[in-house]
């Protein structure tokens, strides 16, 4: 998708509705600007809590593992050569 927009007097650009919908951006949501070579990538700010909940959810278990349980597992583990 390629859409052109004009830069406003304060250096602002409106993110087109189609791109906002594609990225799931709603009013008040934060975005991240990342530069790569001579390009700028715009992406939604990562909700860290939601990411961790999704990452550490195990559907085959009856309940999710808590951070305390993960730390205990780490402390109880050992290195295998």
Secondary structure, DSSP 8 states (H G I E B T S, - for coil): --------TTS-----HHHHHHHT--TT--EEEEEETTEEEEEE---HHHHHHHHT--TTSSS---HHHHHHHHHH-----
